[in-house]
């Protein structure tokens, strides 16, 4: 059963790495679309750079998913080696990944409200004028159509893979 847990953890790792890969590839197009939307709204596009707003896979957009992938890969290795630490590490990290992914899904579902709030907190009057829903929609539309399916598949792999890994180590 530890091998099943390891396979699930490796799938979760791949799912997390897919986030920065897609953002790296299509982030510049998303930024261009967002800039065009800002221009349509008569907002200076430079407001993005001035407030360090990005659409690519820079900074924490890469570091966090890669760190999760590395931890899940290490935990999978423990499971493959049938190490005594494998079950507790699986319980800790697979549980955390489940919770983190739930937060990610929630933030995606509430993106307009959270971005509006973030823009207000910045204190930049120009940024506060941005109509967030069309701004985010423009950026989202710059990603390929299969991107939406990739998000659903990624979430399914993360939720199911983590749950299966937890079940597998419980019966090992």
PyMOL commands that set and color helices and strands:
alter all, ss='L'
color gray80, all
select helices_A, chain A and resi 2-40+46-50+60-80+86-109+111-122+125-128+132-141+146-170
alter helices_A, ss='H'
color red, helices_A
deselect
rebuild
show_as cartoon
